[in-house]
Amino acid sequence: MEEAADITATLQSLGLVSSGDSLKGDLTLTIEESTVIQGAVQDFNSRISNVAGEFGVPVEDINEALMKLNNEGIDGYTSDFVLIDPVNTAYSLGGIHTNDGGYAIIANLFIETINESFGMALPLVNTEQFRGQYSN
């Protein structure tokens, strides 16, 4: 419990945690809005996959990969906020886009799909070289 308090204190000292006041309702997504967005993402990705399939173009589902990263981690990387896990996070300081380690993971997914689909032997990116991008 003390560790959580230390993290909160650190976040507050950096101005990343408010005084405890909630954001106004129109500044955050509701559960219903989030559900609509997820449905739209799934629909859009399904359309991409269907059209690509019609033309024999391989597709790598990055949304699915990021969900796996968020739930289980990939290659030892996590989706933890950078101030909580600066060594292993795959996300940028904003917590939305991936950092160099996250992009290396995504690159490897594309490389694996290319190798499998076209009989190539492109080498994978060494994701370890990007670990700790935001640590001292």
C-alpha positions in Angstrom: 0.0 0.0 0.0 2.9 2.3 0.8 4.2 1.8 -2.8 0.9 3.0 -4.3 1.1 6.1 -2.0 4.7 6.8 -3.2 3.6 6.5 -6.9 0.6 8.8 -6.3 2.9 11.3 -4.6 5.4 11.1 -7.5 2.6 11.6 -10.0 1.2 14.6 -8.0 4.6 16.2 -7.8 4.9 16.0 -11.6 1.4 17.5 -12.0 0.0 14.3 -13.5 -2.6 13.7 -10.9 -5.3 16.3 -10.2 -6.4 17.4 -6.8 -8.9 14.6 -6.8 -11.5 16.5 -8.7 -13.1 14.4 -11.4 -13.0 15.7 -15.0 -16.2 17.1 -16.3 -18.5 14.5 -18.0 -18.0 16.0 -21.4 -14.2 15.6 -21.1 -14.3 11.8 -20.6 -15.8 8.9 -22.5 -18.7 7.1 -21.0 -19.0 3.3 -21.0 -21.6 3.6 -23.8 -19.3 5.9 -25.9 -16.4 3.5 -25.4 -18.5 0.6 -26.5 -19.5 2.4 -29.7 -15.9 3.2 -30.4 -14.8 -0.4 -29.9 -17.6 -1.5 -32.2 -16.5 0.9 -34.9 -12.9 -0.2 -34.6 -13.9 -3.8 -34.9 -16.1 -3.1 -37.9 -13.4 -1.1 -39.6 -10.8 -3.7 -39.0 -13.2 -6.4 -40.3 -13.7 -4.5 -43.5 -9.9 -4.1 -43.9 -9.5 -7.8 -43.4 -12.3 -8.7 -45.9 -11.0 -6.4 -48.6 -7.4 -7.6 -48.1 -8.6 -11.2 -48.3 -10.3 -10.5 -51.6 -7.0 -9.4 -53.1 -4.8 -11.9 -51.3 -3.1 -9.3 -49.2 -1.9 -10.5 -45.8 -3.0 -8.4 -42.8 -1.6 -8.2 -39.3 -4.2 -7.1 -36.7 -2.4 -4.5 -34.6 -5.5 -3.8 -32.6 -5.6 -7.4 -31.5 -1.8 -7.3 -30.7 -2.2 -4.2 -28.6 -5.1 -5.8 -26.7 -2.8 -8.7 -26.0 0.0 -6.3 -24.9 -2.5 -4.6 -22.6 -3.8 -7.9 -21.1 -0.8 -10.2 -21.0 2.3 -8.2 -22.2 4.5 -9.1 -25.1 8.3 -9.9 -25.0 8.3 -8.8 -21.4 6.9 -5.4 -22.2 3.8 -4.1 -20.4 1.1 -1.5 -20.9 1.9 0.1 -17.5 2.1 3.8 -17.3 5.7 5.0 -17.8 6.1 6.4 -14.3 4.9 3.0 -12.9 7.2 0.8 -15.0 9.6 3.0 -17.1 11.8 0.0 -18.0 9.2 -2.4 -19.4 6.4 -0.1 -20.7 5.7 -0.3 -24.4 3.8 3.0 -24.4 4.9 6.7 -24.7 4.8 9.3 -22.0 1.2 10.2 -23.1 0.2 6.5 -22.6 -1.6 6.4 -26.0 1.0 5.7 -28.6 3.7 3.1 -28.3 7.3 4.0 -27.6 10.3 2.6 -29.5 9.9 -0.8 -27.8 6.2 -0.9 -28.7 7.0 -0.1 -32.3 9.7 -2.8 -32.3 7.0 -5.3 -31.2 4.7 -4.1 -34.0 7.5 -4.3 -36.5 8.2 -7.9 -35.5 4.5 -8.7 -36.1 4.7 -7.3 -39.6 8.0 -9.1 -40.2 6.6 -12.4 -39.1 3.5 -12.0 -41.3 5.8 -11.1 -44.3 8.0 -14.0 -43.6 5.1 -16.5 -43.4 3.2 -15.0 -46.3 6.0 -14.6 -48.8 8.5 -17.3 -47.7 11.0 -14.6 -46.6 13.5 -14.8 -43.8 13.7 -11.2 -42.7 15.4 -10.9 -39.2 13.3 -9.8 -36.3 14.0 -6.5 -34.5 15.8 -7.0 -31.1 13.1 -5.5 -28.8 15.6 -5.6 -25.9 17.6 -2.7 -27.3 14.6 -0.4 -26.6 13.9 -1.5 -23.1 14.1 1.3 -20.5 13.6 4.1 -23.0 12.3 6.4 -20.3 14.5 5.2 -17.4 17.7 6.7 -16.3 
